[in-house]
Amino acid sequence: MSLDHTPEQSQLGRASAYVDRYDASLLFPLPRAAQRVPMGIEEGRLPFFGADLWTAYELSWLNPRGKPQVALAHITLPCESPNIIESKSFKLYLNSFNSTVFSGAEAVRERLRADLSEAAWRGSERTGTIGLKLVLPEQFGQERVAELEGLDLDRLDLECGEHAEPAPELLSAATHEAPVSETLSSRLLKSNCRVTGQPDWGSVQIRYTGPAIDQAGLLRYIVSFRRHNEFHEPCCERIFQDIWQRCQPTKLAVYCRYTRRGGLDINPFRTSWPQALPAPVRTARQ
């Protein structure tokens, strides 16, 4: 049974009452297939591995004595899950913990894990679980801030044309030369919310082995997302697909880190080979 949810049915762009008592029904999953099918990505035959790495910065609940508790949450949503979770619904759901009593941090973690897993696989015959780690206040000092590694594409002084949509024709690679392995990064990724049109700011890291990608064309391609309306996760998958098809690397990993909105950041990671997920290190803008 498929899930019949569309972004237009969500709370995005609408005035919303902020519920501060636990309510799992606030979560609004969206089928990934709606964005993947137009890109030629078939469910069950994904061309990549990876996950969406969320950070929740505004998580609070009450202990049995009514004293507020706070924590950060690192959430790992596997890319093979049939649904993403619409971010505003995620925020409203987290706010519903604010005046709810839990016995302790472990009870909060298990509740989050169960609810988010259910939403991510809702409407599917398959089941799965998300990953979730709570970071308590005594651990806050261990949270790292660092920029994405890689040769900085933004150093290039070049002219960028204006594009209404991503322009994969800007991508090219030196297929007649010896293959290379390199890591490239840029802070110039920007797209817009698919529903509200509000700007989403991000950084992107591209690691690959294969024909050397033309760096000027790659930066122009990244900039071509500037007026594109799409959620974070399909933006990352579109970048992966376009580079994979146009530049023909033998290995490719694309990692996008978007600045937070509503106390949440979303950081999709897609890779052509199985590997460990990136550590949850936020950039300065996040």
C-alpha positions in Angstrom: 0.0 0.0 0.0 1.5 3.3 -1.1 1.4 6.5 0.9 -0.8 9.2 -0.7 0.9 12.3 0.7 2.0 15.4 -1.2 4.0 18.4 0.0 1.0 20.7 -0.6 -1.0 18.7 2.0 1.6 19.4 4.7 1.9 22.3 7.1 4.5 24.0 5.0 3.6 27.6 4.4 0.6 27.5 6.7 0.0 29.1 10.1 0.4 26.3 12.7 -0.6 25.9 16.3 2.4 24.8 18.4 1.4 21.7 20.4 3.5 21.1 23.5 2.1 17.8 24.5 3.4 14.6 22.9 1.6 13.9 19.5 3.2 11.5 17.1 0.4 12.2 14.5 2.1 15.5 13.7 4.7 13.7 11.6 4.0 14.0 7.9 5.9 11.5 5.7 6.4 12.1 2.0 7.1 9.3 -0.5 10.6 9.6 -2.0 9.4 8.1 -5.3 7.6 11.3 -6.2 10.9 13.0 -6.6 13.0 10.0 -7.7 10.9 8.7 -10.6 11.4 11.9 -12.7 15.1 11.5 -12.2 15.1 8.0 -13.5 15.7 6.4 -10.1 13.7 3.2 -9.5 12.6 2.2 -6.1 14.3 -1.1 -5.2 17.1 -0.4 -7.7 18.8 2.6 -6.1 22.1 3.6 -7.8 23.6 4.7 -4.5 23.9 3.9 -0.8 23.6 6.5 2.0 21.4 8.3 4.4 19.9 11.6 5.4 21.7 12.9 8.5 19.5 15.2 10.6 20.5 17.3 13.6 17.7 18.4 16.0 19.0 21.4 18.1 15.8 22.2 19.9 14.8 19.1 21.8 13.3 19.4 25.4 11.1 17.4 27.7 10.2 17.3 31.4 11.7 14.9 34.0 9.3 13.2 36.5 9.8 16.2 38.8 8.7 18.7 36.1 12.2 20.1 35.5 12.9 20.8 31.8 15.7 18.7 30.2 17.5 19.5 26.9 19.5 17.5 24.4 20.6 17.4 20.8 19.6 14.5 18.5 21.5 13.1 15.6 19.1 11.2 13.4 20.1 8.8 10.5 17.4 8.1 8.0 18.5 5.5 5.5 18.1 6.5 1.8 16.3 3.2 1.1 13.4 4.2 3.4 10.4 4.8 1.2 9.6 8.2 2.8 11.3 11.4 3.9 9.8 13.3 6.8 8.6 16.8 6.0 10.7 19.1 8.1 8.0 21.4 9.5 6.1 18.4 10.7 9.3 17.1 12.3 9.7 20.5 14.1 6.1 20.4 15.3 6.5 16.9 16.5 9.6 17.7 18.5 7.9 20.7 20.0 5.2 18.3 21.3 7.8 16.9 23.7 8.2 20.3 25.5 5.7 19.8 28.3 5.6 16.0 28.3 7.1 14.0 31.2 9.5 11.2 30.4 11.2 8.9 32.8 14.6 9.7 31.3 16.7 10.3 28.2 16.5 6.7 27.2 12.7 6.8 27.2 12.9 9.9 24.9 15.3 8.2 22.6 13.2 5.1 22.2 10.0 7.1 21.6 11.7 9.2 18.9 13.2 6.1 17.3 9.9 4.3 17.2 7.9 7.2 15.9 10.4 8.3 13.2 10.9 4.7 12.0 7.1 4.2 11.7 6.8 7.5 9.6 9.8 6.7 7.4 8.3 3.3 6.4 4.6 4.2 6.6 2.5 2.8 3.7 5.2 0.2 2.8 5.2 -3.5 3.1 8.8 -3.2 4.3 9.8 -2.1 7.7 13.1 -0.6 9.0 14.5 1.6 11.7 16.2 4.9 11.8 19.4 5.6 13.8 19.2 8.0 16.7 21.7 9.3 19.2 21.0 11.8 21.9 23.7 14.2 22.9 23.2 15.4 26.5 24.4 18.8 27.9 27.5 17.3 29.5 28.5 16.2 26.0 27.8 19.4 24.1 31.5 20.5 24.3 32.4 17.5 22.2 30.3 18.7 19.2 32.6 19.7 16.4 32.4 22.6 14.0 34.5 22.3 10.8 34.2 23.0 7.1 33.8 20.3 4.5 37.2 18.9 3.4 38.3 19.2 -0.3 39.7 21.5 -2.8 37.7 24.7 -2.7 35.8 25.3 -5.9 34.8 28.8 -4.7 38.4 30.0 -5.3 37.6 30.1 -9.0 37.0 33.6 -10.4 34.5 32.9 -13.2 31.3 34.1 -14.8 28.1 32.3 -13.8 25.1 32.5 -16.0 21.6 32.6 -14.6 19.6 29.4 -14.8 16.0 28.7 -13.9 16.8 25.0 -13.3 19.9 22.9 -12.7 22.0 22.7 -15.8 23.8 19.3 -16.1 25.0 20.2 -19.6 27.6 22.4 -17.8 29.3 19.2 -16.5 32.2 17.6 -18.4 35.2 15.4 -17.7 38.5 14.6 -19.4 37.6 11.1 -20.4 40.7 10.8 -22.7 43.1 11.4 -19.8 44.3 9.2 -16.9 41.7 8.9 -14.1 42.2 10.8 -10.8 40.9 10.6 -7.3 40.0 13.9 -5.6 37.7 15.7 -3.2 36.1 19.0 -4.2 33.8 21.3 -2.1 31.8 24.4 -2.4 29.7 26.7 -0.1 27.7 28.1 -3.0 24.9 25.5 -3.1 21.5 27.2 -2.7 18.1 25.9 -3.6 14.6 26.8 -2.6 11.9 25.1 -0.6 9.6 23.2 -3.0 6.4 24.6 -1.4 7.2 28.0 0.1 10.0 29.1 -2.2 12.1 30.1 0.9 15.9 29.8 0.3 17.9 26.8 1.5 21.6 27.4 1.9 24.1 24.6 1.8 27.6 23.4 1.2 28.5 20.4 -0.9 31.4 17.9 -1.0 32.1 15.7 -4.0 34.5 12.8 -3.8 35.2 10.7 -6.9 37.5 8.5 -8.8 37.5 8.7 -12.6 38.0 11.1 -15.4 39.0 14.6 -14.1 35.9 16.7 -13.8 36.1 20.2 -15.2 36.1 22.3 -12.0 34.7 25.5 -13.6 31.8 23.6 -15.1 31.1 21.8 -11.9 31.0 25.1 -9.9 28.7 26.7 -12.5 26.5 23.6 -12.3 26.3 23.9 -8.5 25.3 27.6 -8.8 22.6 26.6 -11.4 20.5 25.2 -8.5 20.1 28.8 -7.2 16.5 29.2 -8.4 15.5 25.5 -8.2 12.6 24.5 -6.0 13.2 21.1 -4.5 13.7 19.5 -1.1 17.3 18.9 0.2 17.3 15.1 -0.3 16.4 15.1 -4.1 18.8 18.0 -4.7 21.6 15.8 -3.4 20.4 12.8 -5.5 20.1 15.0 -8.6 23.7 16.2 -8.2 24.8 12.5 -7.8 22.8 11.4 -10.8 24.0 14.2 -13.1 27.7 13.8 -12.2 27.4 10.0 -12.5 25.8 10.2 -15.9 27.7 13.1 -17.4 31.2 12.6 -16.0 31.2 8.8 -15.7 33.3 8.3 -12.5 34.0 4.8 -11.3 33.3 5.9 -7.7 31.3 8.9 -6.5 30.1 10.3 -3.2 28.0 13.5 -2.7 27.5 15.1 0.7 25.3 18.1 1.2 25.1 20.0 4.5 22.3 22.6 4.6 21.9 25.3 7.2 19.3 24.7 9.9 15.8 25.9 9.7 13.4 25.6 12.7 16.1 24.0 14.8 16.8 21.3 12.3 19.4 20.7 9.7 19.2 18.1 6.9 22.4 16.6 5.4 21.9 14.0 2.7 24.8 11.7 1.8 24.9 9.5 -1.3 27.7 7.2 -2.4 28.2 4.6 -5.1 30.1 2.2 -2.8 29.4 1.0 0.8 31.3 3.1 3.3 30.9 4.6 6.8 28.6 7.6 7.0 30.3 11.0 7.6 30.7 12.0 11.2 28.1 14.6 12.4 30.4 17.6 12.1 28.5 20.8 11.4 29.8 23.7 9.3 30.2 27.2 10.7 27.0 28.4 9.0 25.0 25.6 10.5 
